[in-house]
Amino acid sequence: MNGLLFIGLNLADAWFTGELIAYGDGEANSIVSAYANSLIIKGLLSLAAVTILVATGKAKLLGLLNVCMLLVVIWNGGWLLTYL
């Protein structure tokens, strides 16, 4: 369940980022700026992260990662609201 939530939050982050870029903002993270709003790439990368964490017995980390991603999504959503 935590894995699906993590993937969903990453997809929400990519969507919000794409909307913000459409309004003229940019991706703050230079590492992901090349694919910042690609839902497919972001989904596949988050699926890979979940798979690795589960395979290595570190699935409990997904709870912390979900909290962090939720904060990112809330942050991006807040910025998007300033354009509406």
C-alpha positions, 0 to 999 in steps of 0.5 A, a space after each residue: 500500500 505504501 508503495 502505491 501511495 509513493 508512486 501516486 504522490 510522485 505522479 502528482 508531483 510530476 503533474 503539479 510541476 508540469 502545470 507550474 512549468 506551463 505558467 512559467 515556473 521551472 523545476 527547482 531540482 537540477 537533477 530531475 529538470 530534464 524530465 521534471 514533468 514526465 509522468 511516465 518517467 517519474 512513474 517508472 523511477 518511483 516504481 523502480 525505487 519501490 521495487 528496490 526498497 521492497 527487494 532489499 527489505 527496506 520497505 519501512 522507509 516508504 512511510 518516511 518517503 511518503 511523508 516527504 513526497 506529501 510535503 512536496 505535493 502540498 508545496 507545489 499545490 500551494 504554488 499552483 494556487 497562486 496562479 489561479 
